[in-house]
Amino acid sequence: MNARRVTKVRAIVAGAAVLLGLGVTAPSGVWAQAPKPPVISLKAFTSVPEWVLDITWHAKDAYEDGDVKATLELTATARYYLKQLDREDGWGRWETQKEQSSNIAYTGVLVYKKNGERLEYKGTGGSLMDTVANFQVGGDTPGYQLVVVAMAPVKVTQSASPASESAVHLGTTQLGRVPKFCTGPLPAKGTAIHGSLVILADVPPFGTSKAPRTRVGIQYVLRERVPDLAPLVPPKKESH
């Protein structure tokens, strides 16, 4: 699958400023010009061989109508090491299909008011499943684009029934007729990228037929990975 085609995002083009009023004379006979945006070199970013991504998802919600009552609390964190796969003039791509570490605290409850039946979702703390993290710089992005997809294992219990295994979807893209992508400008100084966004997502019991989608806040930091240095070993003394 062509990664560039999947992750292309249209850049937002700023409109020209409109001068209002007629017969106004600028000082010295010229209009003051707006400062030009800083020129950011992509080479500092595309030359990074590996990135460290730390990402956090958080949601807390409650919903109630005449039929059901739903609550949700979710905090999930993950660390990824993304290795460079492609590099061209003005574009770079990094990816990994395994997290370095992860943790999830997740509890969702749905109560049916008419019969008192209770449906519970609880994170198991296991490793993420079917996960991938893709990062691109330049190209058709407005600076960079980050795509993270993962499934976190959970247990589902319905009233007195035995628990069953399931999974909750974690991502950085708001799905729908008009998707919302995780993109942003590159920093003018350094290579560390800090970002955040809020998306609407299906996190049971929210996003089901019983409760609307919930708002999930996402925070992330991308930094150049510096490999750990080997410990210094003192030279062995020669025996005489």
DOPAPA-858796 format. One record per residue: residue in one letter; x negated, y, z of N, C-alpha, C, O, CB in turn. Coordinates in pm, whole numbers, plus 32768, in hexadecimal, padded with zeros to 4 digits. Last residue first. Glycine has a CB too. Example, Ala and Ser with C-alpha at 12.3 -4.5 7.8 and 13.67 -1.06 7.14 Angstrom:
REM residues 2
S7AFB7F1F82C47AA97F9682CA7AF6800383137AC3807283247A807FC4823C/A7AD97DC7830C7B327E3E830C7AD87EB6830C7A707EB4834E7B957E418389/
***
This chain:
REM residues 240
H6C1B7BF08E436B8C7BD38E2F6B677B558E776AF37B2B8E726B357C468E60/S6D417C4B8D946D037C048E056C707BE48DE46C517BC18D726D517B808E26/E6DC47D818D3C6D797D0C8D146D367CCE8D8E6CFC7D128DE36D117D318CAA/K6F0C7DE78D7B6E817DF08DA16E397D708D786E6A7D018D8F6E737E0A8E38/K6FEF7E518C836FC37DEB8CE26F2E7DFB8CFD6EDE7E198CA46FE17D5D8CAB/P70877F978C7E702C7F318C436FFC7ECF8CAE6FE47EF48D216FB27F758BFF/P71E17FC38CD071547FDF8CE970FA7F728CB0711F7EFD8CB4713A7FEF8D7E/V72D9800F8BF1729F7F9F8C3C720B7FBC8C5371C07FCD8BF372B37F168BF0/L73F480D58BD2736380D18BCE733080608C28735880548C9C732781598BFA/P751480608B2274D080868B9F743980788B927405801D8B507503802E8C14/A757380F289EE7547807B8A3674FD80A58AB574B081058AB274EA802289DB/L768081DA89DB75F181BE89D275CF81418A23760781298A8E759E82368A05/D77AD81BE8929776881B889A976D68194899376B4813D894477AC81518A06/P77F2829A881677D98214884C778D821988CF7736826F88E2778B81C087E7/V78DF838A8812784E837E8821783382F6885F785982DF88D2781283F38879/R79E283ED874579B1838687A079198382879D78DB8377873379EB82FD877C/E7A7E852587487A1984D0870979E7846B876E79C5848E87DF79A4852586D1/R7BD7852087AB7B4D854D87BD7AEF84EF87727B0D847987607B2785558853/L7D20858087D27CC2853A877A7C388576878D7C2585F087817CEF854386E4/V7E38855E889B7DB5859E888D7D5F854588357D5784CC884B7D7085B68919/Y7F98859A88CC7F26854C889B7EAA85A288937EB0861C88867F45850F8813/Q80EA8565892C807085B389397FFA855D890E7FF884E5892A805D85E789CB/I8242857088FC81C5852C88D88152858F88E98159860088B881CA84F48846/G8388852F89758317858B896C8296853E8956827F84D68995830D85E089EB/V84B884DB88EE843984A3891E83CA8509890983B2853588998417841D88D4/R860D84DE89218598852F88FE851D84F3893F851A84DA89B885AB85C3892B/T86E483D888A186A98427890B8632847788D785F88457886F867E83CD897F/R882183A087FB878F839A8802875A83F6886F879D84578895875083BF877A/P894A835088C78900838F8859886A837A88658838834988CB891F84248853/A89DE8210891789A2828E8943895282CA88D0891C827F887F8948827989C0/K8A51813588978A8D816589128A5881EC89408A9D823489888A788101897F/S89C480DC87C38A4B810B87A68A8E814888208AF7818888158AA080988771/T88808169881A88DA80FA87FA8964813487D9897581AE87D388E380948871/G87F08238887387E1821787E68831819F87BD88298172874B8752820087C6/F87A281AF89B487C08221895E87A181FD88CC874681B088AF876F829E898A/P875080E68A5D87D480DB8A1F87FC815089C7886C81548995883A80CA8A88/P866880DE894A86DA80A5899186D980C88A27867080C78A6786DC800E897F/V861681DC888E85D881978900864A81608955868681AB89A1857981F88953/D85F1827387708646820A87A685F781C08812859F817087F3867581A78736/A85B383D98775858E834E875F85F582F0879D8644831887F3850283328799/L85438514871385B784C5873A859984348717856B841686A9863A84F786F3/I841485AA87928463856B872984DE8529876684E0850987DD840E850386DC/V832A86A587C5839F866187FC83F0862A8788840E8671872983F586C38855/L81C486C087E9824186D187A082AE868787E98294863588418234869F870F/S806E872D87F180E586F98832815C871087D7815A8768878180FC873B88BC/G7F01872187FD7F83873A87C07FF4870088117FDF86AD886A7F8787038735/H7DAF876887C07E17875588267E9D877587E57EAA87DA879F7DFD87B088A4/I7C8386FE874B7D088725871F7D6C8702878D7D7A868E87B37D2F86DF8699/A7B32875A87307B99871F87857C218756875D7C3287D0874E7B7C873C881B/T7A7187DF86A37ABB8779865B7B26873586B07B6F86DF867E7A5C87118626/G7A258944869A7A1B88BC86CB7A6D885B86787AA8888186137A4788B6875B/K7B128A3586337A928A1886747A95898886A97AFA895A86DE7A758A7D86E7/A7C078A2D85BB7BA08A80857B7B168A6485B67AB08A7A85737BC38B15858C/P7CB488F585937C7F896085E87C0F89AC85A17BC3897285547C4B8926866C/L7DA988C7848F7D2C88A184CE7CF9891385257D10898885047CC3887A8464/P7F1088B584BB7E9688F184857E1B88BF84CF7E24889185417E9D898B848F/G7FD98784849C7FB2880384D77F35883A84977EF687F784457F9C87F4856C/T80D4868084CB806B86C684808045874684C98088876F8528809886E583F0/C81A5858C84CD814685C4852D80D185FF84DF807685B784B7811585578593/F82E185C28427825D85878434820985D0849C8224864384BE8216858783AE/K84278564840683D385CB8445834D858C84648345852C84B28416860584C6/P84FB851C82EA849C84F68354844E856E8388843785D08341843A848C831F/V8636853782A785C385908294856085708304856E85A5837285EE86298296/R86C2845582FA86CD8482826E865B84E18249862784DC81DA875584C68256/G85D683B083D7865783E783B286588412832285FA83F782D7867A845C840C/L84E483B684E285228377847085AB83B5845585EC83E884B1852F82E08485/Q83D5846085408465845E855684A8842B84D984A6846C8471849B84EB857C/T82AA83C6859782FA83FA852A838D83F0854E83BE8386857582DC83AE84A6/T821C83418650820583D1864A8255841285DA8244848985BF817183ED8638/G8299823A872E8262827186B2824F830686BC826C8343872382BD8251863D/L830C810987AD82C7818687CA828A81BA8748824D816E86FD825981738838/H8419803487F783C88073878F838E80F687C283D5814887FC841A808B8710/V84197F1D88CE84467FA688B683E47FE78855836B7FD4885F84507FF7893B/A848B7DCA88D484217E2D88C184617EB588A784CF7EBE887283C37E06884C/S84CD7CA0899784EB7CFA892884777D5C891B840B7D44895285737D46893F/E853C7B7A8A3D84CE7BCF8A0F84FA7C23899785437BF4893F84537B7B89EA/S862C7B658B4885FD7B418AC385927BA48A98858D7C158AC886717B3F8A5D/A868E7ADF8C85864F7B498C3686227B128BAF85F67AA08BA585D87B858C82/P87CF7A418CBC873D7A408CBE87047AAD8C6287427AD28BFF870779B68C94/S88EB7B008D3C88AC7AA98CD888147AAB8CE587DD7B0E8D1688D57AD38C4A/A89787BAB8DD989367B3B8E1C88F07ADD8DBB88BF7A748DE4899A7AED8E6E/S89407CC28D1289857C938D8A89387C1E8DC888C27C2D8DE88A177C678D69/Q88407C8B8C4488CD7CB08C3E89177C6D8CB1892B7BF38CB4890C7C898BB5/T86FF7D018C0687537CB18C5E87E27CE58C5887FA7D5D8C66871D7CB48CF0/V85DB7CFB8B4D86657D298B5086B67CC98BA486B47C508B8E86A07D358AC0/K848F7D6E8B4B84ED7D068B7085777D448B7E85877DB18BB484C27CC08BF4/V83A67DD28A4784007DED8AB784547D718AD4845E7D168A82845C7E678A98/P82817E41899C82D67DD389CC83297DFD8A4582F87E428A9E827F7D5989F1/A82817F3B88A4825A7F18892C82B67EAD896283307EBA8957825C7F958988/M82007F76876C826E7F3587B0823D7F0D883A81D97EC5884682A47EBA8760/A819B809B86B38181802B870E82047FF48742826B80388742812680578785/V80F0818985F28165813185FD814180BD865880D48084864D819480FE856F/V808982C785978076825985F480F9820B85FD81648246860E8048828C8682/V7FF083AC84CF805E834C84D1803982DA852F7FD582958519807D83178441/L7F9984F784947F87848484EC8003842D84E78073845E84F97F6884B0857D/Q7EED85DA83C77F68858F83DF7F478513842F7EE584CE84137FAE856A835A/Y7E6B872983997E5E869B83BC7EE8865E83CA7F4C86A583D77E0D868A8440/G7EA487F682D87E2B87F5832A7E0D876683517DA4872F832F7E3B884E83A9/P7F8E87BB825B7F748848827E7EF7885982D37EE488C283107FEC888282C7/T7F3186C5815D7F6186EA81E27F4A877F81F97EFA87BC81B27F1A86958251/D7EC6866680757F4786A8806B7F8186CE80F47FF686F480FC7FA8864F8023/G7D7A869280DA7DD4865780787E5386A8806C7E4E8722805A7DF585C7809D/G7D3B86A0823C7D3986DA81B57D9C869781597E06866881847CAF86D0817A/V7D34856B82E27D0B85F882E27D07862882527CD785E281F97C80860B8327/Q7DED847483927DB984AC83157D9A853F83267DDE858683707E1E849882A2/F7E158345843D7DF783D484487DBB840383C57D6183C2838E7D9683F184BE/N7ED7824984CD7E9C827C84517E8C8313845E7EEA835984857EF3825883D5/A7F048128857F7EED81B7858D7EA181E685127E3581B284F37E9F81D88611/V7FE4802285CC7F85805C856E7F7D80F285897FE1813385A87FB0804184D9/T80677EEE865080427F7A865C7FDE7FA385F17F8F7F5285C180087F9586E6/D80E67DFD869C80FB7E38861780D97ECC861681247F1E85E2818D7E2585EA/M80F37E4987FB81007DEB878D81167E37870B81507EA4870B81747D8787A7/L80317E8B892480887EB688B880867E4E884780247E058836805D7F408883/S80277DB18A447FE77DFB89D7804E7E20896C80B47DDE895C7F757DA78999/G81117DDB8B5D80B97D928B0180807DEA8A9480A37E5F8A8881057D208AC3/G81C87E4F8C03813C7E738C1680DD7E288BBC80637E348BCC81167E5C8CA2/T82D57E2E8BE7828B7DBF8C2381F87DE08C3C81B37D978C8282947D458BCC/G83E77F0B8C2683667EEE8BE8831C7E818C3283237E788CAC83127F6B8BE1/K853D7EBD8C1984C97ED78C6E84497EB08C26843F7E428BEF84D47E8C8CF4/Y86967EF78C16861D7EEA8BC585A67F0E8C1F85AB7F728C6886227F458B43/E87D67E708C62875A7EAF8C8F86E77E908C2F86D97E208BFE87367E808D1C/L892B7E968C7B88C17E6D8C2088427EBA8C4588427F358C4788E97E868B8A/R8A4C7E2C8D2189D27E7C8D2889687E408CCC894E7DC88CCE899E7E848DB9/E8BAE7E538D4B8B3D7E098D148AC37E648D058AD07ED98CE18B637DCA8C8C/G8C947ECB8DA28C207ECF8DFB8BA77E828DC88B457E728E108C467E9A8E7F/N8D6C7EE58CFC8D597E638D3D8CDF7E5C8D988CC57DF58DD58D4E7DF98CD4/K8D6C7FFC8CC48DEA7FB18CCF8DDA7F2C8D188E2F7F068D688E247F988C45/K8C6780608CAC8CBB80888D1C8D35802E8D2F8D5F80178DA18CE881178D09/Y8B397FCD8C768BC07FD78C3D8C227FEF8CB08C2E7F9D8D0A8BE57F538BEC/V89FF805A8C808A6B80218CD18AF080398C8A8B1180A98C668A6D805F8D60/L88B180388C3A893280568BFD899E800D8C4D899A7F938C5D8935802B8B66/V876980A88C6C87DE80668CA6885C80978C5D886E810E8C4687E980838D40/G860A80808C53868680B18C1886FC80628C4E86F47FE88C5D868180A78B7E/T84C180C78C91853B80928CCD85B380D38C8885BE814E8C84853E80AB8D67/Y836680A98C7B83E380BD8C31845680798C78845080028C9883D680888BA2/A822580E88C4C828580E28CBA830C81088C7E832081798C52825B81448D33/I810B80618BB2819380928BA281E1807F8C2281E080138C5E81D8804C8B2E/N7FCB807D8B1B801980688B9380A380A38B7E80B1810C8B3E7FD380A78C0F/S7E9780178A7C7F1E804E8A7B7F62802F8AFE7F3B7FD48B477F7080168A05/S7D6C802189B17DB080098A307E3A80488A287E5180A289D77D5E80448AA9/Q7D3C801588A37CCF7FF588FF7D067FD689897CD57F7C89CE7C6A80698905/E7E1A7F7E87B27DFC7FE388177D877FB5886D7D707F3D887E7E777FFF886F/K7DF87F41865B7DF47F0A86E37DD17F7A87437D767FC9872A7D8F7E9586EE/Q7DC77F9A85617E417F4D85757E417F0685FC7E817E9F860E7E517EE68504/T7D5B80DC84F17D458063853F7DCB801D85507E34805D854D7D04808385C9/E7CC081D4841E7D2F817D84457CFF810E84A07C8A80E6849C7D74814283CA/W7C9482FE835C7C6582A383C37CDB824F83F27D4E827C83EF7C2482F2843B/R7C3283C482487C98836E82857C55830C82E67BEE82D082C87CE883218218/G7C11850581A77BD9849481F07C48844782347CB0847F82567B7184C48257/W7BC4860280B77C2385A180EF7BD9853181377B70850481097C7D85688081/G7B0A86A480327B8686DF80627BEB867E80997C6086A380A97BC3872A7FF7/D7A8885A87F807A7D86387F907B05866F7FBC7B6686677F727A4D867C7F0D/E7AC58482804E7AB384C67FCE7A9C855A7FEA7A9D8585805D7B2D84B17F70/R7AD2835380EE7A9F83DA80F77A878410806B7A3F83D4801B7A1C83DF814B/D7B6A825181B37B58829881347B228323814E7B3F836181B47BDC829F80E5/L7B5081EB82B57B66818F82467B4A81D081C07B17818F81647BF4815B8249/Q7AC8820C83F87ADD824983747AE881DE83077A95818382FF7A6B82AB8353/K7B82819485117B0A819384BD7B2B81CA84327B9981B983FE7AD0810584B3/L7BFA81EC86477C1B81EC85B87B9B81F885667B51825985737C7C82608597/Y7C5E816487677BE3818987237BFD817C868D7C14810E865B7B68812F8750/Y7D5C81CE884E7D34818D87D27CA981BE87A87C84823087C17D9C81A88761/R7E2681A8896A7DA881DC89337D84818988B87D8D810E88BA7D3481D8899D/A7F63820689F17F0E81AB89A37E9081F489777E91826D89617F5B81748928/T808482068AC28004823E8A997FB681D68A4A7FC6815E8A5F7FB4826F8B13/A81CF825E8B18817481FD8AD980F682458AAC80FC82B48A7681B981B68A60/T82E782788BD2826282B38BC3820682478B8D81F281E08BCD822C82ED8C4C/L843D82A38BFD83D382648BAD835582B88BB2835883308B99840082508B1B/E857F826D8C6884FF82A88C8D8491825A8C45848981E08C5084EA82A58D29/L86DD82948C508660826A8C1085EA82B58C4C85F1832E8C62866582828B77/T883782338C6387C3827C8C96874482418C57874181CD8C2F87BC82758D32/A899782458C29891182188BFF88A682718C3C88B682EB8C478905821A8B65/K8ADA81CC8C3A8A7A82258C7C89EF81EF8C5E89D4817A8C778A94822E8D17/V8C0E81BF8B7A8B8C818E8BA88B4081FB8BF48B6182728BEF8B38815E8B32/D8D1282308B518CFC819F8B488C7A81708B888C7781058BC68CFD81758ABA/G8D1B83428B608D8582F68BA08D6D82618BA58DAC821A8BF38E05830F8B5C/D8BBC83848B8E8C3F83A48B568CA6834D8B9B8C8C83158C058C41838E8ABA/E8A7183F18BC08AE883B38BF98B6383E18BAC8B7084578B8C8AF683D58C8F/Y890D83E38BDD898583F88B8989FC83B18BCB89EE83458C05896F83C28AF7/A87BF84518BFC883784198C3988AE843E8BE388B384AA8BA88849844B8CCC/D8656842F8BEB86D884588BB7874884158C06873383B08C4886E384368B21/K8511845A8B908566844C8C0785EE84838BE285FA84F88BBD852A84968C85/A83DD83FC8AFD846C84198AEC84B284038B72849483A58BBA84AB83C08A7D/H82A584088A5A82F1841B8AD68382843D8AB5839D848F8A5E82B1848A8B2E/W816D838A89EC81FB839E89CF824583AC8A54822783668AB582368327897B/T802283E4899E808583C98A06811183E689D18129844C89918068841E8A84/I7EDA838E892F7F6283B989127FC0838E89827FB1832389BC7F918381888B/D7D9C83BC88BA7DE883A489347E7383E0891F7E80845789027DA183E389B3/L7CB5834A87D57D3A838387E27D76835A88687D8082E388867D958356876E/V7B7D838487567BC3834D87C97C48839587D37C4C841087D87B6F835D884E/W7AF3833986117B3C8391866D7B72834186E37B9182CA86D67BAF83DA8623/E79D08321854A7A3282DF859E7A6F834386007A288396863B79F2826785EA/P793283C384A279468336847F79B582F184CF79F18292849F78C682EA8493/V796684FD841D796F84B1849A7989841E847879ED8400843779E184E984F7/S7975858A833578F68545834F78F884F683D1789684B383F2788485A98351/T7A64860E83377A5A859682E179D9854A82F879D084D582D37A6585BD824F/F7A2586E583E47A86867F840C7A7585FF83B97A78859083F07B1486B483FD/A796B878083657953876083F179AF86F18421798D86A6847C796687DD8448/K79E187A4826C797087488276795687218307793086AF832278F387878239/L7A9B886682657ACC87DE827B7A5A877D82957A6E871182CC7B1E87AF8204/S7A83899F82F97A3D893B82A97A7288B082CB7A758888834079A5894282C1/I7B698A9C82E27B3C8A2B83347AFE89C382D97B3C8994827A7BB189EF8385/V7B7D8BEE82E37B638B7D828B7B258B0D82DE7ABA8B1E83187B048BA78214/P7C828CA283867BF98C6E83837BED8BF683267C488BA3831C7BCD8C468411/P7D538D7F82C37D438D0E831F7CB68CD683167C788CD982AB7DAA8C9F82FF/K7D148EE182BA7D1A8E6082757D0B8DEE82D97CBE8DFA83397CAD8E588207/P7DE48FE1833C7D688F9183447D7B8F0B83007DE48ECC830B7D3E8F7C83D7/A7E8D90B782547E93905882C37E13900682C57DDA8FE9825C7F0F8FFB82B6/Q7E24920282027E34917681DC7E35911E82597DEB913482B87DC4914B817D/A7EC5933781E57E6F92E282387E8C925082187F00922782137E8592FF82D0/W7ECD93D980AA7F14938E81127EAF933C81627E529302812A7F82933380D4/V7E40951E806A7E43948D80567E90944D80C77E96948381367DB39451804D/G7E23962D80A47E5A960780227E5C957280077E77954A7F967E0E964A7FB7/S7DD6966681A27D6C9662813E7D9E962F80B87D4E960980627CF9960B816E/P7EFB95C482197E82961382347E1995FC81CA7E05958B819D7E4A95F182BE/A800C95B5812F7FB19576818D7F3A95D081A67F17962181507F8394EE8159/T81429650811780B8965480EA805E961981558061964381C8808D96E580CA/V827E960180A5822496008118819695F980E5817595A58092824395898176/G834795E97FE78308966A7FF982AD96728071828F96E080A0836E96D28004/L84209500808983E8953E801283A695C2803783CA9601809A845695547FA7/G844293C7813484409458812F83FC948D80B283A89449807883FC949081A8/L837392AC817683F492EE817B83E293858175838193BC81A9844192C581FA/L82CF91A580E282BE922F810F83449274810783819278809C8252927A80BB/V82B590598148830390B980FA82F2914481368303915681AE839A909280F7/A81BB8F5E812181FC8FC3817382439028811A8213904880AD8196900A81CF/A81F58E1D808981B28E9F808982008F0080DE827B8EF880E481A38ED67FF8/G82018CE9814882378D4C80E981EC8DCF80F281AC8DEC815782CC8D638102/A81358BC9815C81658C44819A81948CA5812F81548CB280C780F88C8581F1/V818F8A848127814E8AF880EA81898B75812682038B888124815E8AF8804F/I8147894F81AC819F89C281B981558A3D818880E88A5B81B981CF89D5824B/A8115882980EA80E08897813881468908813B8190891E80DB805988C880FE/R81AC86F0810381A6876F80BD817387DD811981A287EB818A823087948085/V80EF85CE8131814A862E816D813E86B1812280CF86DD8106812D86418204/K80B58475810980B084FC80D18117855581148188852B812E80C784F8803A/T80A8836F8159809983D681BF808D84638188806084BE81CD802183B88211/V80C482D0807B812282BF80E9811D83388144818583638178810382408137/R7FF0831B7FD6807883307FA780DA832B801A81398379801C809D82C97F3E/R7F1682CD806D7F29835B80517FB7837780267FF183DC804C7EC883897FE5/A7F2C81B980747F3E820480EF7F57829780D67FA382D7811E7EC681F38148/N7FC980DC7FAF7F7A81557FA47F9281AD801C7FFE81E6802B7F9A81A07F22/M7FAC7F8A80008000800080007FA8807C80007F468082804A805F80008079/
***
